[in-house]
Amino acid sequence: RLDCLKAGVVYDIKFSKSYEKGKYVDSTQHPAYLELIPLANQFTYLVSNGSMVWRETYRRDETPAIEPIIADFVSWLEANELLDLYKEKWVAA
């Protein structure tokens, strides 16, 4: 579930006590959402500490594909014999 989608931009609202530029560069959230929402052309994190607001934006053309990230995660689950447990706990309700 996304926080906001407007004019091809996915907005995700975050609360954080502190913020540094690039905080979400390695997040899997923007690659996943941009894959799931083909009409979106960018993803913007709106980060606030309650008094300040920062924007961190990633365009589709600079965002890594989510498929290799998912494949690496599944491989890690398999290598650690956790894939069955993962499937058990993440069953769609």
HELIX and SHEET records of a PDB file:
HELIX    1   1 GLN A   29  LEU A   36  1                                   8    
HELIX    2   2 ARG A   60  GLU A   62  5                                   3    
HELIX    3   3 ILE A   66  ALA A   79  1                                  14    
HELIX    4   4 LEU A   83  LYS A   89  1                                   7    
SHEET    1   A 4 CYS A   4  LYS A   6  0                                        
SHEET    2   A 4 VAL A   9  PHE A  15 -1                                        
SHEET    3   A 4 GLN A  42  SER A  48  1                                        
SHEET    4   A 4 VAL A  53  ARG A  59 -1                                        
END                                                                             
